[in-house]
Amino acid sequence: MTNENNLWLSLAKQLVSNHQQLGRPFIQGILGGQGTGKTTMCNTLCAILKQLGYRTLSLSLDDLYKTHDERLALKQKQPRLVWRGPPGTHDVELGLTILQQVRQRKSPVAVPRFDKSLHAGAGDRTTPEIVENVDIVLFEGWFVGVRPIEPTAFDSAPPPIITDEDKAFARQMNSKLSDYLPLWQQLDNLILLYPKDYRLSLEWRKQAERQMIAAGKSGMSEKEVEQFVNYFWCSLHPELFINPLVKSPTFVDLVIEVNSDHSFGAVYQPNYV
């Protein structure tokens, strides 16, 4: 058995133990940027937990996007919100309702699902998934568990937060994070998938787009990828929002470092750093 397989099995057993100790559905948060392996982690843990006899719900922050019409209206008010993804583009109340229903063992629960292919890639809600008797929730996303920081941090922010307009956008997104705190309060535990160099996510995205183009599918050019990734770094910069969490046992329970080849590196609890 490989080290990675050992990690999966260890995590799955820990989730079962946490669920049993709690006596109610256990909600595991998974925080990680582009290419860190959030989806792989959820799929693998779901498969192992199923073998162990536990019902697991995999929920993405993406599933909580506002509807296409709602996001169009939002874009009219906030033109900087070019793409879905940053704080403010999700229906937080919907997410809160889902997690509270699961916590309270209400069944069945209608779980929202999001289809990214609708509306020429703009995406929209699709038919909800009906789930029953959930034991464990894996709630993943690129800023799940991320918290607002001091606004003064943007006075000397790292690139690509450069212009006054960039800083205003970053401050606005930081302020919007406060709306998500009730959602994060539903988490029983938070795992951080952490590339030691956040810029790896840019290279990973470029690789993914090149592979799509090579396979005859449509993909973004190098410049388009840079614009896309910079947009997200402008909204919630990893140096400002993610790096501090590595040393924060208050908010993060386990850090899993991600290597440049997507394999996992060191695994530790933040208070050990």
C-alpha positions as CSV (number, residue, x, y, z in Angstrom):
1,M,0.0,0.0,0.0
2,T,1.4,3.4,-1.0
3,N,1.8,6.3,1.5
4,E,-1.0,8.1,-0.3
5,N,-3.3,5.1,0.1
6,N,-2.4,4.9,3.8
7,L,-3.3,8.5,4.1
8,W,-6.7,8.0,2.5
9,L,-7.5,5.0,4.8
10,S,-6.3,6.9,7.8
11,L,-8.4,9.9,7.0
12,A,-11.5,7.7,6.3
13,K,-11.1,5.9,9.7
14,Q,-10.7,9.2,11.5
15,L,-13.9,10.5,9.9
16,V,-15.7,7.4,11.1
17,S,-14.3,7.8,14.6
18,N,-15.3,11.5,14.6
19,H,-18.8,10.7,13.4
20,Q,-19.2,8.0,16.1
21,Q,-18.0,10.2,18.9
22,L,-20.2,13.1,17.8
23,G,-23.3,11.0,17.6
24,R,-24.6,13.0,14.6
25,P,-23.5,13.6,10.9
26,F,-19.9,14.9,10.8
27,I,-19.2,17.8,8.5
28,Q,-15.6,17.8,7.2
29,G,-14.4,20.9,5.4
30,I,-11.7,20.6,2.7
31,L,-9.9,23.8,1.6
32,G,-7.7,23.9,-1.4
33,G,-7.0,25.9,-4.6
34,Q,-6.9,24.9,-8.2
35,G,-5.3,21.6,-8.8
36,T,-4.7,20.6,-5.2
37,G,-6.8,17.5,-5.4
38,K,-10.1,18.4,-3.6
39,T,-12.2,16.4,-6.0
40,T,-9.9,13.4,-5.9
41,M,-9.9,13.5,-2.1
42,C,-13.7,13.6,-2.0
43,N,-14.2,10.8,-4.5
44,T,-11.6,8.6,-2.8
45,L,-12.9,9.1,0.7
46,C,-16.5,8.6,-0.5
47,A,-15.5,5.2,-2.0
48,I,-13.7,4.1,1.1
49,L,-16.4,5.2,3.4
50,K,-19.0,3.4,1.3
51,Q,-17.0,0.2,1.7
52,L,-17.0,0.8,5.4
53,G,-20.8,1.1,5.4
54,Y,-21.2,4.9,5.8
55,R,-23.2,7.2,3.7
56,T,-21.2,10.2,2.6
57,L,-22.4,13.4,0.9
58,S,-19.9,15.2,-1.3
59,L,-20.8,18.9,-1.5
60,S,-18.8,21.6,-3.4
61,L,-18.9,25.3,-2.8
62,D,-19.6,25.4,-6.5
63,D,-22.9,23.7,-5.9
64,L,-24.0,26.8,-4.0
65,Y,-23.6,29.3,-6.8
66,K,-26.4,31.7,-7.3
67,T,-28.5,31.0,-10.3
68,H,-27.5,32.3,-13.7
69,D,-30.0,35.1,-13.6
70,E,-29.0,36.1,-10.1
71,R,-25.3,36.3,-11.2
72,L,-26.2,38.4,-14.2
73,A,-27.9,40.9,-12.0
74,L,-24.9,40.8,-9.6
75,K,-22.6,41.5,-12.5
76,Q,-24.6,44.6,-13.4
77,K,-24.0,46.0,-9.9
78,Q,-20.4,44.8,-9.6
79,P,-18.7,44.7,-13.0
80,R,-15.5,43.3,-11.6
81,L,-17.2,40.0,-10.9
82,V,-16.4,38.8,-14.4
83,W,-16.4,35.1,-13.5
84,R,-18.3,33.1,-10.9
85,G,-16.3,32.0,-7.9
86,P,-15.3,34.9,-5.6
87,P,-17.3,35.7,-2.4
88,G,-20.7,37.1,-3.2
89,T,-21.4,34.7,-6.1
90,H,-22.8,31.9,-3.8
91,D,-26.2,31.4,-2.1
92,V,-24.9,31.2,1.5
93,E,-28.4,30.7,3.0
94,L,-28.9,27.7,0.8
95,G,-25.7,26.2,2.0
96,L,-26.6,26.9,5.6
97,T,-30.0,25.2,5.1
98,I,-28.4,22.1,3.6
99,L,-25.8,21.7,6.3
100,Q,-28.2,22.4,9.1
101,Q,-30.7,19.8,7.8
102,V,-28.0,17.2,7.6
103,R,-26.7,18.0,11.1
104,Q,-30.3,17.7,12.5
105,R,-30.7,14.4,10.7
106,K,-33.6,15.6,8.6
107,S,-34.3,13.3,5.6
108,P,-34.6,13.4,2.7
109,V,-32.5,16.5,1.8
110,A,-32.5,18.2,-1.6
111,V,-28.9,19.0,-2.4
112,P,-28.3,21.7,-5.0
113,R,-26.1,20.7,-8.0
114,F,-24.4,23.1,-10.5
115,D,-23.8,22.3,-14.2
116,K,-20.8,24.4,-15.4
117,S,-21.6,23.6,-19.1
118,L,-25.0,25.5,-19.2
119,H,-25.3,28.9,-20.7
120,A,-22.2,28.6,-22.8
121,G,-20.0,27.8,-19.8
122,A,-21.6,30.4,-17.5
123,G,-23.3,27.5,-15.7
124,D,-26.5,27.2,-13.7
125,R,-28.3,25.1,-11.2
126,T,-29.5,21.8,-12.4
127,T,-31.8,19.1,-10.8
128,P,-31.1,18.7,-7.1
129,E,-29.9,15.4,-5.8
130,I,-32.1,13.8,-3.1
131,V,-30.1,12.2,-0.3
132,E,-31.1,10.4,2.8
133,N,-29.5,9.3,6.1
134,V,-26.2,11.1,5.6
135,D,-23.4,10.1,8.1
136,I,-20.5,12.3,6.8
137,V,-20.4,15.4,4.7
138,L,-17.3,16.4,2.7
139,F,-17.7,20.1,1.9
140,E,-14.9,21.3,-0.4
141,G,-14.1,24.6,-2.1
142,W,-11.3,27.0,-2.9
143,F,-12.1,29.2,0.1
144,V,-14.1,26.9,2.4
145,G,-13.2,28.1,5.9
146,V,-11.3,31.2,4.8
147,R,-11.9,34.2,7.0
148,P,-11.7,38.0,6.6
149,I,-8.4,39.7,7.4
150,E,-7.5,43.3,8.5
151,P,-8.3,45.7,5.6
152,T,-4.9,47.4,6.2
153,A,-3.3,44.3,4.7
154,F,-4.3,45.5,1.3
155,D,-2.2,48.7,1.6
156,S,0.9,46.7,0.6
157,A,-0.7,43.7,-1.0
158,P,1.3,41.3,-3.3
159,P,0.7,41.3,-7.1
160,P,-1.6,41.1,-9.0
161,I,-3.3,43.4,-6.5
162,I,-1.6,46.5,-7.8
163,T,-3.9,49.4,-8.8
164,D,-6.3,51.3,-6.5
165,E,-9.1,49.5,-8.3
166,D,-7.5,46.2,-7.6
167,K,-7.2,47.1,-3.9
168,A,-10.8,48.3,-3.8
169,F,-12.0,45.0,-5.3
170,A,-9.8,42.9,-2.9
171,R,-11.2,44.9,0.1
172,Q,-14.8,44.3,-1.1
173,M,-14.2,40.6,-1.5
174,N,-12.6,40.5,2.0
175,S,-15.7,42.2,3.4
176,K,-18.0,39.7,1.6
177,L,-16.2,36.8,3.4
178,S,-18.1,37.8,6.6
179,D,-21.3,36.6,5.0
180,Y,-19.8,33.1,4.8
181,L,-18.8,32.8,8.5
182,P,-22.2,31.2,9.6
183,L,-21.5,28.6,6.9
184,W,-18.0,27.8,8.2
185,Q,-19.4,27.5,11.7
186,Q,-21.2,24.4,10.6
187,L,-17.8,22.7,10.0
188,D,-16.6,20.2,12.5
189,N,-13.1,20.0,11.1
190,L,-11.1,21.6,8.3
191,I,-8.4,20.1,6.2
192,L,-6.1,22.4,4.2
193,L,-4.6,21.1,0.9
194,Y,-1.5,23.4,0.8
195,P,0.9,23.9,-2.1
196,K,4.0,25.4,-0.6
197,D,4.1,27.8,-3.5
198,Y,0.7,29.1,-4.4
199,R,1.9,29.9,-8.0
200,L,1.8,26.2,-8.7
201,S,-2.0,26.6,-9.3
202,L,-1.2,28.8,-12.3
203,E,1.1,26.2,-13.8
204,W,-1.4,23.4,-13.1
205,R,-4.2,25.3,-14.8
206,K,-2.0,25.9,-17.8
207,Q,-1.2,22.2,-18.0
208,A,-4.8,21.3,-17.8
209,E,-5.8,23.7,-20.6
210,R,-2.9,22.5,-22.8
211,Q,-4.1,18.9,-22.3
212,M,-7.7,19.9,-23.3
213,I,-6.5,21.6,-26.5
214,A,-4.2,18.6,-27.4
215,A,-7.3,16.4,-27.0
216,G,-9.2,18.5,-29.5
217,K,-11.3,20.2,-27.0
218,S,-11.7,24.0,-26.4
219,G,-9.3,25.4,-23.9
220,M,-7.9,28.8,-22.7
221,S,-4.7,30.3,-24.1
222,E,-1.7,30.9,-21.8
223,K,-2.7,34.6,-21.5
224,E,-6.4,33.8,-20.8
225,V,-5.3,31.4,-18.0
226,E,-3.1,34.1,-16.5
227,Q,-6.0,36.6,-16.6
228,F,-8.4,33.9,-15.1
229,V,-6.0,32.9,-12.2
230,N,-5.0,36.5,-11.5
231,Y,-8.7,37.4,-11.1
232,F,-9.0,34.9,-8.3
233,W,-5.7,36.0,-6.7
234,C,-7.0,39.6,-6.8
235,S,-10.2,38.5,-5.0
236,L,-8.6,36.3,-2.3
237,H,-4.8,36.3,-2.5
238,P,-3.3,33.0,-1.1
239,E,-0.4,34.9,0.6
240,L,-2.9,37.0,2.6
241,F,-5.7,34.4,3.2
242,I,-4.2,30.9,3.0
243,N,-0.6,31.1,4.3
244,P,-1.7,32.4,7.7
245,L,-4.0,29.4,8.2
246,V,-1.1,27.0,8.0
247,K,-0.1,28.3,11.5
248,S,-3.7,28.6,12.8
249,P,-4.8,25.6,14.9
250,T,-7.9,27.6,15.8
251,F,-9.3,27.3,12.3
252,V,-7.4,24.4,10.6
253,D,-7.1,20.9,12.0
254,L,-4.9,19.3,9.4
255,V,-2.5,20.6,6.7
256,I,-1.6,18.3,3.8
257,E,1.2,19.8,1.6
258,V,0.8,19.3,-2.2
259,N,3.9,18.8,-4.3
260,S,4.4,20.2,-7.8
261,D,3.4,16.8,-9.3
262,H,0.2,16.8,-7.3
263,S,1.4,14.1,-4.9
264,F,1.1,14.8,-1.2
265,G,4.0,15.9,0.9
266,A,4.2,16.6,4.7
267,V,1.0,16.1,6.7
268,Y,0.8,17.9,10.1
269,Q,-1.4,19.8,12.5
270,P,-1.0,23.6,12.4
271,N,0.1,23.9,16.0
272,Y,3.1,21.7,15.3
273,V,4.5,24.2,12.8
